[in-house]
Amino acid sequence: MKMLKRFGKIAALTAMLAAFPTVSSAASFVDVSEKHGAKAEIEFLAEKKVIRGYEDGTFKPSKHVTKAQVATMLARALQLDVTTASNAQLTDVPKTHGSYKEISAIVNAGIMPGGEFKPYLDITRGEMAAALVNAFNLKGNGKITFSDVPANHPAAKVIDALATNGITRGYEDGTFGPEKPLQRAHFSSFLARVLEPSFIKTSQNSTTAGSKKPGTETISVNMNENYIYTYSTRTYVGADYWHEEELRSTGETADGWDEWQLTSELGGDYMFQTRDTDSAYEYTLPKADSALGHIYTIPYPLKKGTTWLDATGEISYEIIDVRESHRTKAMTFKNIYVIEATQNGESSLVYYANGFGEILTMSPNGDVLRELIRVHQVK
C-alpha cells in the first residue's frame, strides 16, 4: 500500500503510441519491393483505400506527388463527404477535373488554400506540412528548428508542428527543404505516421518526436496533446489487481501550463498540469497553476548521474540509466531515461521516453506498477 501511495506522488504521468498495423499482401504494388523503405506505409494506406496506385498495378513511389493527389488522399483519409462538394472560388479547377470534388472538400475544410489551386503542380514539403497540420490539427512546441527554416519563414510553425509530433525528421544535414518537391513514397510515409503513430517508430532509421539531432531538436519528456494515452496500473484496494487509466489533454493552457485529465475505470477524474521550460520538465499533482500547488521537476539536460530533491526534500531522484530503447505493451520506445525515486528508504523506477514521457514504473525488484499499453490520436 505504501508503495502505491508513493507511486502516486512521484510518477509524472505521460507517454504515446499504439500496436503495429497489420498490412495485407493484397495491397502490394509491383514496383514497391520488399526492401523499399516505405513499403509498410504504402500498403497500409492502400488497405485503408487512401491510395490506389495506377491501373497497371504500379505505385510509382519515386514520382513527385501533385497538389491534386495530396488533396485526394487527404479527403479519403479524413473520410470527407465529397458527393456534393463544390467551390466556386477554384479558378483553375473545373468541375470536369477528376479530383474537383475532393479538392473542393479540402479547400472548404480550410486544409489547403483555394483560388488558384494549381492542381498539377508538385506540392512542396512546406505546403505538405501545412496540409497535414491543418488536416489533423497538429500542435508544435516552438523548439524544433531546421537550419533552412528561419523563424520568419511562412511555413516555420507548421514544420515545427510536424517535427514535434515525430512526423518528419528532416535531412541528415539539419535542413528540411521546405521548397523542395516530395515523392509519392515520402508523402505516404508522412501521412501514414499521422494516421498510425506506430509508423513513427517503424520508419527506417527513425528517431522519435523530440529526439536530439545536433543543432536541430530538443530533448523533452513532456507529453503530446495530440494523443490519448492508456495505462495499465496496479493497485491494492482489498485485493491486488490491475485497472486502466486514460490520459488526455483538455486543451486548456495558462501561464505556459498544459492541463491534462486522467480518467480511471475505478471512477473519477484526476486533473494536473505540465510544462517544459528551458531548465526543466515540470508537473503538478494535484492540479495547480504557476503560483499554487506542489510542483515536481525533472531537470534538463537529462544526464546519467544527475540527482535532485523535490521541493519538500522528502523525495530524492537520480537518473540511473540512459538506454537506447525499451519496449512496453504499446511499442518499442527510443531514448530512454530511467529515474530512481526514493522516499523513506524505499524506491521505484520510472522510465521516460524522449518525446513521450512516462512509459513504465517498476519496483526495485522488477514488479511492474504502471505501464503504457496503447495510445491513439485525437480525432
N, C-alpha and C positions, 0 to 999 in steps of 0.2 A: 504493500500500500504506500509506504514512504517513497519508494522508487517512482511510482506512478504520479504522486503529487509533485515530486521534484521534477519529473519529466515535464509536467505542465508548465513549470516556471522556466525551465532552461532551454526548451526547444523552440527554435524560431521556425514557425510554420511556413513551409514552402515546397515547390517542385514543378515538373512538367513532363508530358509525352505519353503515348499510348502503345498498344501492341502493334507488331509489324503487319502491314497489309498483305493479304494473300492475293497473288496475281495468277490468273489462269493463262495457260499457254494459248488459249483460243484467241487472245488479243495480240498475238505476235505479228510483227511485220517482217517481211522478207529481207529488208535492208537494215534491221536492227539486230545485230548479232548478240550472242550470249555474253560476249565480252564488252559490249557497249556500256559506257559509264552511266547512261540514263535509261537503260533498258527497263528496270523495275518501275521507274516513274512513268515512262511512256505507256507501258502495258497497264499500269494502274489507272491512268486517265482513259485509256481505251476501254477498259472494263466498266468504267463509270460513264461511258459514252460521251465523254468530254471531247475526245479527239476521235477521228475516224480514218485518217490517212487517205491515201489515194486509191483509185479504182483498180490499179494494177497490184495492190497489196503492199505497196511501199509506204513509208512514212516520210522519207527524205529528211532525216534528222539534222543534216548539215545545212539545209536550205534556210535562208533568213525568213523569219516569221513576219507577216504583214499586220498592219493595224486591224484590217477586217478580220483576219484569222484570230487575233487575240480577242477581239470583241465577241466573235462567235464562240470561242472556247469559254470565255468568262460567262456569257449568257447561259451556256449549258451547265457550267459548274455551279452557278447560282440558282439554276432552275427558274430563270425569269420567264414570265408569260410573254411569249413573242407572237402569239397568234394574231393579235390586233395591233401590235406595236407600230407606231409611225412617228416621224418627227419632221415637220415642215421646214425646220431650220438647217437640215442637212443639205448643203448647197451642191455637193458633188457626189451624192449617193442617191441615185434614182430608185424609185420603188421597184424597178425591174432588176436591181442588183441582187445577186444571190444571197447576200448577207444583210439586206436592208433591214429586215425586222429585228435581227439580233443587234445590229449597230444602233438602231433606234432605241431599243430597250436599254442598252448600255448607256447611251447618251442621256436618255430620260432619267436614268437612275443616278446620274452625276458621276459615273465611274470614269468616263472618258469625255473630253470636250467635243462639242458639236461644231456647227458652222461648216467650215471647210475641213472635212474629216480626213481626206487623203487615204482612202481605204487600201490602195495598192502599195502604199509606201511602207518600207520596212520600219517597224517600230524600233525606237532606240531603247537602250537599257534604262535610261532615265524615265522615259514615257512608260515603260513596262512597270517600273517601281511605283509610279503614280497610280497606274491602273489597279495593281494588286492591293496597294494600301487603301485606295478608295473603295474597292470591291469588298474587302474583308475587314475594314475599319481597324487596321493595324496601328499601333502606337509606338513611337520611338522614345529613347531616353536622352537624346541630345549628346550622347557621349561617344558614339562611334563615328569616326571620321575616315575619309579617304583623301589621299594627297591631291587628287584632281577634282575634289568636290568641296570647294570653299564654303563657308557658312552662308555666303550670299548667293550661292548657286540656286537657281529656281527649283531644282529637284533635291536640294540638300535634306530637307525634312523627311521626304518620302523615302529617300535612300537610307537615311538613318533608321527609319521605322522598319524597313525591310531587313536591315542588318541586325537590329536589336532583336528581332524575332527569329534570327538564325536562317532566314530565307536566302540570304546572299552572304558571301564572304569576300567578294571582290577578287582581284587578281593577286598573285604572289608578291608583286612589287608594291602592294599597298594602294593601288588605284582601283577605281570602279568602272571607268569608261562610260560615263553617262550618255555620251553622244554616239556610242558605237551601236550598230545593229546587233541582234542576237539570233542565234539559230533556233530552229523549232525544238531541238532537243533541250537546249538551255531553258527555254520558256517552260517546257514540260516539267523540268526539274523544279523550277521556281514555283509553279502552280501546284505541283504535287506536294511540295513541302508545306504549303499553306493549307491544303485540304487534308493532308495526313501527316501530322507532325513527326511521326517516326522516321520519315524520309530525311529529316534534318540530321538524324544520326546515320542513316544508311547511305547517304550521299558519299560518293567516293572521296577519300581524303578530307572528310568534313571536319569542321570544328563547331562546337555548339554556340548558341547565341551568347554573345558577351565574351567569347574566347579571346585571349590576348594575342594579337599579331603585332610584332614590333612596330610602333609608330602609328597603329591604327585603332585597336579596340581595347576595351576596358574590362577587367575582371569584376564580376558582380555576383553576389549570392542572393540578390533580391529576386522576387517573383515576377512573372509575366502576366499582366492583366488580361491578355487575350486568351487565356486558357482557364479551364476549370479543372481543379486537381481533386483526386480521390485518394485518401489514405486509409489503410487498414491499421487500426490502433488497438493495442492490448489493454485491457482494463480489469480491475478486480472490484466487482460490486456483488458480493455474495458468492461469486464464482469467478474463475479465470476464463475469460472469453474475449473474442475479438468483435469489434464493431467498425463500421465505416464512417468516415467524416469527409464531407465535401467542402472544398475551399474555393471561393470565387471573389473577384473584385466587385465592389459595389459601384465603382465608377466615381466615387466621391474623393476629392482631394482638397487639402487645406494646408497651407504653410509647408508645402513640399511633402506632406504625408499622403500616402495612398491608403484608403480604407478597404479592409477585407472582411468577409463574413465566412465563418466556419459553422457548418450545419452538421450536427451529429445525429445518427439514426437513433441514438438514445433519447433524443428530444432536445430542443432548444437551439438557439443561435448564439454564436460567440463572436464578438467584434474586436478587431485590433487593427493597428496601422503599421506601415513600414515605409522606409525611405532610404535612399542612397545619398550619402554626402561624399565629399572628396576624401574624407578621412575614415569613414566607417559605414557599414550597413547597420541601420537602427530599426528596432521593432518594439512595440509596446504590448504588454499583457498586464491588465486588460486594456481596452480601448483608451487612448489618451490623445491629447493634441501636443503641440510642440512645447507647451508650458506645463502640462499636468500629467500625472501618472508616471509609472516607473518605465524608464527607457533602457532596453538592453542593447548592447552593441557588439559587433564583430569588426575589429579594426582593419582597415586597408593600409598597406598592401597585405595580402594573405601570404604568410611565410611560415614554414615549419619551424616550430620552436617559439613562436610568438605567444606570450602569456598576458593575461589581464584579469581584472576583477570586475564583478558587477558593481553597480552604484552603492549597494548596501555593504559590500565587502564580504558577503556570505558565500558567494559562488565564485570559484576560480576557474578560469578557462585556459586551455592550451591547444594550439594547433599541433597535433602529434604526428600527423602524416599528410603527405600530399601525393595523390595517386593519379595515374593516367586515366583510369576508368573504374567504374563499379556498376554492377548490374542489380536492379531490383526487378520486381514483377512487371513494372512498366516498360523498362528498356535498359540498355546499357548507356550510362552517362559518362561524359568525359570531364577531365579536370576536376578532381575530387579533393575536398579539404575535410579532414577528419578532426573534429574538435572534441576534446575531453572536457566535460563539465563536472566539477567536484563540489559537493556540499556535505559538511559534517562527515567527511571521510569516505563518502560513497560517491561513485562516479557513473556517468553514462557517456556514450559515444554518439555524436551526431555527425552524419555525413552530409556535406553540402556539395552540390554540383554547380559549377560556374554557369550562370545564366538561368538556373532553375531553382536554386535554393535547397531546402532540406529534402533529402530523398530517403533517409533512413535514420532511425535511432535504435541503438542497441545497448544492452547492459555489458559490463566488462567481461562477463563470462560467455558472451556471444548470443544471448537471447534477444530476439527482435522485439522491440516495443512499439515501433511505428514504422510503416513502410509505404512509400508511394507505389500504388498498384495500377493506376491508369490516369490519363489526362486527355481532355479533348478540347477543341477550340470553341470559343464562344461564337454562336451564330448570330 
